[in-house]
C-alpha cells in the first residue's frame, strides 16, 4: 500500500502529524489501529519520525504516579531523552510540534527499577546453578542474557542493578556497554562484575580437591580484599558485591564469612572511588557485620531479627528482600502455591519481612530474578503487597526509593522535570491493584520507545 504523503521524509516538519489524515487520532489505540492499515507499528513509525526531527511527546493517561503520589489531570512532556514538563494539563505549555499520546483506562508511571537481578542466569528448574556456572559457555550465557535484557525492558523495568555474573566474569560489563551503545535493547544497568566471596565458602563444591573448579565469584581475604576491590572497579564494576555469609557451616548451614574488619576494608576501598558495597546476607550475624561495616544494602535477610533491622535503620542500610527467589525455589522443590500450605521457608521469610517493616528500615524492590524467569519481575512487587506493604509504598520502592538508594535519583525514578524519560504505561490502576503492572501497554527508556 502506498504510504500517505505526510510520511515522506521531506515533509516531516509537523506536530500532530495525524491532522493530515482524514480521521481523528487522539489515543494510542487509535494510532495503532490506523498505522496497521499501512503495515506500520507504532514503534517503527515513531522511531522514523524521531529520526527526522520529531522527538517531542505529550503523554496523558487516566492517572499518573510520579514516583511519590498519584496525580489526575496531569500530563508529561518529553523532548528528546528528557522530561521537560510535568503538571496539570492546563498549566503545561505544549509545543505545537509535539505528538500527543493518550492512554485511556491506564496509568502512567516512572520506569521501574529492579534492585537485584542476574541477567546471566536463567531459572534453576531449567538448568541448575552449578551446571550454568560449570558447563555453559560465556558465549551461550551472554547470548541468552540479551534475550533476558529485552524481556526485562518490555516488562517495564528500565533500570536493573545486576548483582553478580555468577561465573561469567565481566560479561555483565560488556552487556551493559552493548545496551548503552544501542546494539541490543535492554534496561540501564548497574553491574557488580564477579562479586567477592571468602576463600573456601562459595561454590560449586563437591569435587576432588586436586581439581581446580571455576567458582561463581572471586575469592579474597584480609588485606587482599583491597586489591580485589580495586581490580573489579578497574574492570568495570559499578558496585562491589560481597557475600557476608554463605552455606559453609559444618552442616552446610549459612554462617558468616568475612569479619567486620574485612568488610570495612571493602567498603572503604570502594568508597574511595565513589562506589558502594552491597552484601548478600541471610543470617542475623552476617547482616549485623555488614550493617556495622557500612554497606549500602543487604540482600535477602532471611533470618533478620528486629534488632538487626533496627541497626540497619540506624546505620542507613537499606533492605532488599528478594521474596520471589524463595517462592520460586520452594516451587521447584514441589510446593504448589495456592493448593498447599506455605513451607517453612516462606513463613520465615514472611515473618522477617514484617520485622523489617516494623523496624522502619528502607525497603528496596529487588527480586533475585534469574532464579526465576526474566520478564516476570513484577512477581516481587506482588509479594511485597502480599507480605504487608501497600501498593503505593511498593511502587515508591520500585521507583523513587530504589533510585535514591542506588544514587541514580538525578537520572531516573520519578516523573519530574530534568530527569531521563524513563516512562511506562500499564492498563488499570497499580496504586490499587499491584498486579496491573503485568499489563504493560507502553515502555519508553531514555526517550526511546521500546518495541514489543
Backbone torsions as a table, in degrees:
resi	resn	phi	psi	omega
1	UNK	NA	138.6	178.9
2	UNK	-72.6	131.2	179.9
3	UNK	-72.4	149.6	174.0
4	UNK	-58.6	148.7	-176.0
5	UNK	-62.4	-21.1	-179.4
6	UNK	-65.1	-19.0	-178.5
7	UNK	-89.9	-1.6	174.8
8	UNK	-61.3	127.8	-177.4
9	UNK	-54.8	-29.1	-178.7
10	UNK	-74.7	-8.0	-177.2
11	UNK	-121.6	29.0	-173.9
12	UNK	-92.7	17.2	171.6
13	UNK	-86.6	81.0	-178.0
14	UNK	-144.8	163.8	177.9
15	UNK	-102.0	-100.5	177.6
16	UNK	-75.7	82.7	-171.1
17	UNK	-53.2	-25.9	-172.0
18	UNK	-73.7	-6.2	175.3
19	UNK	-70.8	-12.1	179.0
20	UNK	-81.5	-10.9	-177.9
21	UNK	-98.9	159.8	-174.5
22	UNK	-79.5	13.7	175.3
23	UNK	-132.2	160.3	179.9
24	UNK	-92.8	127.5	-178.5
25	UNK	-123.4	113.1	-178.4
26	UNK	-119.4	-20.4	-174.2
27	UNK	-120.4	161.6	177.3
28	UNK	-59.2	-41.0	-178.7
29	UNK	-64.2	-42.2	178.4
30	UNK	-64.0	-39.6	178.4
31	UNK	-62.3	-45.9	-178.9
32	UNK	-60.8	-44.8	-179.6
33	UNK	-63.2	-44.9	-177.8
34	UNK	-65.2	-46.3	-176.9
35	UNK	-65.8	-29.0	179.8
36	UNK	-61.9	-25.1	178.3
37	UNK	-65.1	-21.7	-178.1
38	UNK	-110.4	13.5	178.9
39	UNK	73.1	24.2	-178.1
40	UNK	-111.5	143.5	168.6
41	UNK	-93.0	160.6	177.4
42	UNK	-61.4	-41.8	-179.5
43	UNK	-60.0	-50.1	-176.9
44	UNK	-63.5	-38.6	179.6
45	UNK	-65.9	-48.5	-177.1
46	UNK	-69.4	-32.5	175.0
47	UNK	-64.4	-41.9	178.3
48	UNK	-63.2	-43.6	179.8
49	UNK	-62.7	-45.9	-178.7
50	UNK	-61.3	-37.0	-179.7
51	UNK	-65.8	-18.2	-179.0
52	UNK	-115.1	31.1	169.9
53	UNK	104.2	-9.8	-179.0
54	UNK	-97.2	102.5	-179.8
55	UNK	-139.7	35.8	177.8
56	UNK	-122.6	129.2	-179.1
57	UNK	-134.3	140.3	168.7
58	UNK	-112.4	123.6	-172.8
59	UNK	-112.0	135.5	177.5
60	UNK	-142.7	148.9	178.9
61	UNK	-148.3	179.5	179.4
62	UNK	-59.1	-34.1	-179.8
63	UNK	-153.9	159.0	176.3
64	UNK	-125.5	130.0	166.9
65	UNK	-102.1	115.2	-170.7
66	UNK	-90.1	6.2	-176.5
67	UNK	107.2	-14.4	178.6
68	UNK	-128.0	-46.7	-177.0
69	UNK	-150.1	171.5	-177.5
70	UNK	-89.1	137.5	178.3
71	UNK	-126.7	142.6	173.2
72	UNK	-121.9	148.5	-178.8
73	UNK	75.5	13.6	-179.6
74	UNK	-100.0	159.9	174.5
75	UNK	-132.2	160.3	176.7
76	UNK	-122.1	127.8	177.8
77	UNK	-104.0	126.5	179.3
78	UNK	-115.4	131.2	174.2
79	UNK	-130.1	120.9	-173.2
80	UNK	57.3	-117.2	-176.6
81	UNK	-108.4	11.8	-175.9
82	UNK	-120.5	152.2	168.9
83	UNK	-82.1	120.6	-175.8
84	UNK	-108.0	-12.1	176.1
85	UNK	-162.6	141.5	174.8
86	UNK	-143.2	132.6	177.9
87	UNK	163.0	-175.2	177.4
88	UNK	-54.8	138.6	-175.8
89	UNK	-53.7	-35.4	-177.7
90	UNK	-72.2	-14.7	-176.1
91	UNK	-108.2	-4.7	-180.0
92	UNK	-97.7	122.5	178.1
93	UNK	-82.0	113.3	-175.7
94	UNK	-96.8	123.4	177.3
95	UNK	-57.6	146.7	-177.4
96	UNK	-65.5	-22.4	-177.9
97	UNK	-99.5	16.7	178.3
98	UNK	-86.0	143.3	175.3
99	UNK	-89.9	127.0	-179.2
100	UNK	-94.1	128.3	176.1
101	UNK	-120.0	119.3	-179.5
102	UNK	-110.5	134.9	-177.3
103	UNK	-122.2	95.4	-179.1
104	UNK	-73.0	143.7	178.1
105	UNK	67.7	23.7	-171.8
106	UNK	-133.7	170.7	177.6
107	UNK	-124.4	135.6	177.7
108	UNK	-104.6	132.6	-177.3
109	UNK	-151.3	167.1	179.0
110	UNK	-63.1	152.5	172.2
111	UNK	-55.2	137.8	-177.2
112	UNK	-75.3	153.5	-179.0
113	UNK	-118.0	118.3	176.9
114	UNK	-86.3	119.0	-174.0
115	UNK	-85.8	-12.3	-179.1
116	UNK	-153.5	97.6	179.8
117	UNK	-126.4	164.8	172.8
118	UNK	-139.2	86.0	-177.1
119	UNK	-65.4	-19.4	-178.4
120	UNK	-91.7	5.2	173.4
121	UNK	-111.7	157.9	170.8
122	UNK	-133.2	165.6	-168.1
123	UNK	-50.4	138.4	-175.7
124	UNK	-70.9	-15.7	174.1
125	UNK	-80.5	-7.5	172.6
126	UNK	-91.1	-50.4	178.2
127	UNK	-146.8	132.1	-178.1
128	UNK	-62.0	158.1	178.2
129	UNK	-59.0	-44.5	179.9
130	UNK	-56.3	-45.9	-177.2
131	UNK	-70.6	-32.9	175.9
132	UNK	-63.8	-43.7	-178.8
133	UNK	-69.6	-42.7	-171.3
134	UNK	-91.1	-31.3	-169.4
135	UNK	-111.6	-23.8	-178.4
136	UNK	-88.5	129.0	179.9
137	UNK	-68.1	156.3	176.6
138	UNK	-60.6	-35.7	179.7
139	UNK	-62.1	-43.3	178.7
140	UNK	-64.2	-44.1	-176.5
141	UNK	-66.6	-39.3	178.1
142	UNK	-67.3	-41.6	178.1
143	UNK	-59.6	-45.3	177.8
144	UNK	-64.2	-37.0	-179.0
145	UNK	-63.8	-30.2	177.5
146	UNK	-64.4	-34.4	175.6
147	UNK	-69.6	-42.2	178.4
148	UNK	-60.0	-41.3	-178.5
149	UNK	-61.9	-44.4	-179.8
150	UNK	-65.0	-43.6	179.4
151	UNK	-61.7	-38.5	179.4
152	UNK	-63.4	-45.9	179.4
153	UNK	-61.8	-45.2	-178.1
154	UNK	-69.5	-17.7	175.2
155	UNK	-82.2	0.8	176.0
156	UNK	97.2	4.7	179.7
157	UNK	-98.2	104.3	-173.8
158	UNK	-91.8	-7.9	176.2
159	UNK	-140.5	140.2	174.0
160	UNK	-133.3	145.3	168.6
161	UNK	-102.8	107.2	-172.8
162	UNK	-96.4	109.4	-166.0
163	UNK	-103.0	64.3	172.5
164	UNK	120.3	129.0	-179.4
165	UNK	-82.1	-11.1	176.3
166	UNK	52.5	62.5	175.8
167	UNK	91.0	-2.3	-178.9
168	UNK	-103.4	23.3	174.6
169	UNK	58.7	-125.3	-179.2
170	UNK	-106.1	29.5	178.1
171	UNK	-61.4	-29.3	178.5
172	UNK	-66.7	-32.5	177.2
173	UNK	-64.7	-42.7	177.6
174	UNK	-66.9	-38.8	178.1
175	UNK	-62.2	-44.2	177.1
176	UNK	-57.8	-44.5	-179.2
177	UNK	-63.5	-41.2	179.6
178	UNK	-62.9	-36.4	177.6
179	UNK	-70.9	-43.4	179.9
180	UNK	-61.6	-36.0	179.8
181	UNK	-86.8	5.4	176.8
182	UNK	61.3	30.0	173.1
183	UNK	-73.7	-37.8	176.4
184	UNK	-133.2	154.3	175.1
185	UNK	-81.0	147.6	178.0
186	UNK	173.4	174.7	-179.8
187	UNK	-77.5	160.6	169.1
188	UNK	-62.2	136.3	-173.5
189	UNK	-117.8	136.5	165.8
190	UNK	-110.1	118.6	-168.5
191	UNK	-116.9	152.0	-177.5
192	UNK	-112.3	-3.3	-176.2
193	UNK	64.7	-141.8	-172.4
194	UNK	-74.7	-22.7	-170.9
195	UNK	76.0	166.2	-173.2
196	UNK	-127.0	132.7	179.0
197	UNK	-129.1	156.4	174.3
198	UNK	-73.5	143.4	-178.7
199	UNK	-55.0	132.8	176.6
200	UNK	84.0	-2.7	-172.7
201	UNK	-96.8	-25.8	-168.9
202	UNK	-104.7	172.2	-178.5
203	UNK	-108.7	-176.1	-1.0
204	UNK	-64.8	150.2	-178.0
205	UNK	-127.8	176.1	173.8
206	UNK	94.2	18.6	-178.0
207	UNK	-107.6	163.0	173.4
208	UNK	-52.1	131.0	-175.6
209	UNK	-66.3	-15.9	175.7
210	UNK	-80.1	-8.5	-176.1
211	UNK	-101.6	125.3	180.0
212	UNK	-83.2	116.0	-176.0
213	UNK	-101.5	135.1	174.9
214	UNK	-67.4	130.8	-176.7
215	UNK	-97.6	165.9	179.6
216	UNK	-85.1	0.3	177.4
217	UNK	-158.9	174.0	-176.9
218	UNK	-95.5	134.3	-178.5
219	UNK	-85.1	145.4	176.3
220	UNK	-159.0	152.4	-179.9
221	UNK	-150.8	153.3	172.9
222	UNK	50.7	-140.4	-177.6
223	UNK	-65.8	-19.3	177.8
224	UNK	-63.7	-19.0	177.8
225	UNK	-58.5	-37.2	179.8
226	UNK	-59.2	-47.5	-179.5
227	UNK	-63.2	-43.9	-177.2
228	UNK	-66.1	-42.5	177.9
229	UNK	-60.7	-46.7	179.4
230	UNK	-61.9	-40.3	-179.7
231	UNK	-64.8	-42.8	179.1
232	UNK	-65.0	-39.0	176.4
233	UNK	-62.3	-44.6	-179.5
234	UNK	-62.7	-25.2	-178.8
235	UNK	-95.8	5.6	169.5
236	UNK	117.9	3.4	-179.7
237	UNK	-70.1	131.9	175.7
238	UNK	-86.6	-25.1	-177.8
239	UNK	-143.7	147.3	178.4
240	UNK	-102.2	125.3	177.6
241	UNK	-107.4	130.2	175.9
242	UNK	-120.7	153.5	175.0
243	UNK	-100.8	100.1	-177.9
244	UNK	-72.5	-17.7	172.3
245	UNK	-154.0	166.2	176.5
246	UNK	-167.5	173.9	-175.0
247	UNK	-80.5	76.7	179.8
248	UNK	-130.5	16.7	175.0
249	UNK	-68.4	169.9	-176.8
250	UNK	-60.6	-28.9	176.2
251	UNK	-105.6	24.1	-178.1
252	UNK	66.1	16.7	175.9
253	UNK	-78.8	159.0	178.5
254	UNK	-69.6	133.5	177.9
255	UNK	-141.0	153.6	177.3
256	UNK	-58.2	148.2	180.0
257	UNK	-111.1	-72.7	-177.9
258	UNK	-76.2	147.9	171.9
259	UNK	-76.0	165.7	176.0
260	UNK	-59.5	-39.0	-179.0
261	UNK	-63.0	-41.6	178.6
262	UNK	-65.7	-42.6	178.8
263	UNK	-63.9	-38.3	177.6
264	UNK	-64.6	-36.5	176.3
265	UNK	-58.3	-44.7	179.2
266	UNK	-63.2	-46.3	-178.0
267	UNK	-62.9	-45.8	-178.1
268	UNK	-66.6	-39.7	-180.0
269	UNK	-67.0	-46.2	179.0
270	UNK	-64.1	-39.4	-178.6
271	UNK	-62.2	-29.5	178.8
272	UNK	-61.6	-26.7	179.9
273	UNK	-99.3	3.9	-178.9
274	UNK	81.7	18.9	-178.6
275	UNK	-111.4	147.3	177.0
276	UNK	-91.8	168.1	171.7
277	UNK	-116.1	136.1	174.0
278	UNK	-117.5	151.1	-173.3
279	UNK	-126.2	126.5	163.6
280	UNK	-71.2	125.3	176.9
281	UNK	-156.9	125.1	178.2
282	UNK	-112.1	-23.1	-179.3
283	UNK	-91.3	154.9	179.2
284	UNK	-62.4	-39.2	-179.5
285	UNK	-71.2	-40.8	175.6
286	UNK	-60.4	-41.7	177.6
287	UNK	-64.1	-42.7	-179.9
288	UNK	-61.2	-46.4	-179.9
289	UNK	-62.3	-42.2	-179.5
290	UNK	-64.4	-41.9	179.2
291	UNK	-64.9	-43.2	179.3
292	UNK	-63.8	-31.1	-179.8
293	UNK	-76.9	-17.5	176.2
294	UNK	93.0	33.0	177.2
295	UNK	-68.8	163.5	179.9
296	UNK	-76.0	-48.8	-179.4
297	UNK	-139.8	155.1	171.1
298	UNK	-113.4	128.4	-176.7
299	UNK	-97.7	135.4	174.5
300	UNK	87.7	-75.5	175.9
301	UNK	61.0	35.7	-173.8
302	UNK	-54.8	-42.9	-175.4
303	UNK	-104.8	25.7	-179.6
304	UNK	-61.8	139.6	177.5
305	UNK	-104.7	166.7	178.1
306	UNK	-58.9	-40.9	-179.1
307	UNK	-62.9	-40.6	179.6
308	UNK	-67.9	-42.9	179.0
309	UNK	-65.7	-35.4	176.3
310	UNK	-66.1	-37.3	175.4
311	UNK	-63.2	-42.7	178.1
312	UNK	-59.3	-43.6	178.3
313	UNK	-61.9	-44.3	-179.9
314	UNK	-60.7	-38.2	-177.2
315	UNK	-89.2	-2.4	179.9
316	UNK	74.2	29.6	179.2
317	UNK	-97.6	125.9	-178.9
318	UNK	-86.8	161.8	-175.9
319	UNK	-117.6	126.0	177.4
320	UNK	-114.1	100.3	-164.2
321	UNK	-77.5	-22.7	179.6
322	UNK	48.5	54.6	-176.7
323	UNK	-65.4	-36.5	-173.1
324	UNK	-69.4	-30.2	179.6
325	UNK	-61.0	-43.2	178.8
326	UNK	-65.6	-40.6	178.2
327	UNK	-62.8	-44.8	-178.5
328	UNK	-63.7	-44.2	180.0
329	UNK	-63.8	-36.9	176.9
330	UNK	-65.0	-38.3	177.8
331	UNK	-66.6	-39.5	178.1
332	UNK	-64.2	-26.8	179.4
333	UNK	-89.2	8.4	172.7
334	UNK	110.8	-6.4	-179.5
335	UNK	-69.1	133.5	177.2
336	UNK	-105.7	100.5	-177.4
337	UNK	-61.2	133.5	178.4
338	UNK	92.4	-20.4	-178.6
339	UNK	-122.7	-2.3	179.2
340	UNK	-138.1	151.4	178.4
341	UNK	-58.4	151.0	178.0
342	UNK	-64.1	134.3	176.3
343	UNK	-69.0	163.4	-177.5
344	UNK	-56.0	-37.5	-178.7
345	UNK	-58.2	-41.4	-179.6
346	UNK	-73.7	-40.8	178.9
347	UNK	-61.0	-41.9	179.4
348	UNK	-66.6	-37.9	178.7
349	UNK	-66.5	-40.9	178.4
350	UNK	-60.5	-40.9	-178.8
351	UNK	-68.3	-43.4	-179.4
352	UNK	-65.9	-34.4	178.4
353	UNK	-65.9	-40.2	177.7
354	UNK	-63.3	-37.6	178.0
355	UNK	-66.0	-37.6	177.4
356	UNK	-63.5	-42.6	178.0
357	UNK	-63.6	-42.3	-179.6
358	UNK	-62.8	-37.6	-179.1
359	UNK	-74.1	-18.4	-179.8
360	UNK	79.1	18.5	177.4
361	UNK	-66.2	148.2	177.1
362	UNK	-65.7	127.9	-178.4
363	UNK	-104.3	120.5	172.0
364	UNK	-90.3	163.3	174.1
365	UNK	-105.6	111.8	179.4
366	UNK	-155.5	133.7	-165.0
367	UNK	-110.3	-16.0	-170.8
368	UNK	68.3	33.8	-179.9
369	UNK	-61.4	141.5	-167.3
370	UNK	121.7	-40.2	166.7
371	UNK	-63.1	-36.6	172.8
372	UNK	-122.2	178.7	-167.6
373	UNK	-69.2	134.9	174.0
374	UNK	-65.4	143.4	-175.5
375	UNK	96.6	-13.4	176.8
376	UNK	-103.5	25.3	-176.1
377	UNK	-56.4	-29.2	-178.1
378	UNK	-63.8	-15.6	175.7
379	UNK	-54.7	-39.3	-179.2
380	UNK	-62.5	-41.6	-177.9
381	UNK	-68.7	-34.1	175.4
382	UNK	-65.7	-41.4	-180.0
383	UNK	-68.6	-35.0	177.7
384	UNK	-60.4	-37.6	175.1
385	UNK	-69.1	-45.8	179.9
386	UNK	-59.1	-32.4	-177.1
387	UNK	-88.5	0.2	171.4
388	UNK	132.3	-6.7	178.9
389	UNK	-89.8	157.4	174.2
390	UNK	-81.7	154.7	177.9
391	UNK	-55.5	-40.5	-179.2
392	UNK	-65.8	-40.6	177.8
393	UNK	-65.1	-36.5	177.0
394	UNK	-65.9	-42.2	177.7
395	UNK	-62.6	-38.1	175.7
396	UNK	-62.0	-43.6	179.0
397	UNK	-59.0	-41.2	-175.2
398	UNK	-81.0	-3.3	-179.5
399	UNK	-128.0	-90.2	-171.3
400	UNK	-68.0	-36.4	-178.9
401	UNK	-70.3	-47.4	175.7
402	UNK	-56.9	-42.6	-179.4
403	UNK	-61.2	-43.1	-179.9
404	UNK	-66.3	-47.3	-178.2
405	UNK	-62.9	-37.7	-177.6
406	UNK	-87.2	3.2	177.8
407	UNK	62.5	38.4	175.1
408	UNK	-122.8	21.2	-176.4
409	UNK	-67.9	-15.3	176.5
410	UNK	-87.6	-1.2	178.8
411	UNK	-113.3	-42.3	-169.8
412	UNK	-155.3	177.8	176.0
413	UNK	106.9	-16.2	177.3
414	UNK	-142.9	161.3	172.7
415	UNK	-98.6	82.7	177.6
416	UNK	-136.0	155.6	-177.0
417	UNK	-58.2	133.2	175.8
418	UNK	99.4	-15.9	178.2
419	UNK	-84.8	165.2	178.0
420	UNK	-65.7	148.7	-178.2
421	UNK	-81.0	75.2	171.2
422	UNK	-102.6	103.9	-169.3
423	UNK	-140.6	138.4	173.9
424	UNK	-129.4	159.4	175.6
425	UNK	-127.1	131.1	176.7
426	UNK	-124.1	147.9	175.4
427	UNK	-73.9	138.5	179.6
428	UNK	90.5	-160.9	-174.4
429	UNK	-130.8	95.7	-178.1
430	UNK	-69.3	-14.3	176.7
431	UNK	-72.2	-14.1	176.2
432	UNK	-114.8	-36.9	179.8
433	UNK	-129.5	100.1	-171.6
434	UNK	-61.6	-26.7	-179.5
435	UNK	-65.9	-10.9	174.4
436	UNK	-59.7	-21.3	179.3
437	UNK	-64.7	-15.4	176.0
438	UNK	-78.1	-17.6	-177.5
439	UNK	-95.0	63.7	-178.9
440	UNK	-69.5	127.4	-178.7
441	UNK	-104.9	-31.5	-171.1
442	UNK	-162.2	139.1	-179.6
443	UNK	-134.2	132.1	171.9
444	UNK	-126.1	129.7	175.0
445	UNK	-124.1	121.8	177.8
446	UNK	55.5	37.7	176.8
447	UNK	83.9	-1.2	-179.7
448	UNK	-108.8	130.7	-179.9
449	UNK	-79.1	129.3	-178.9
450	UNK	-80.9	134.9	-179.7
451	UNK	-88.8	130.4	178.4
452	UNK	-79.6	NA	NA
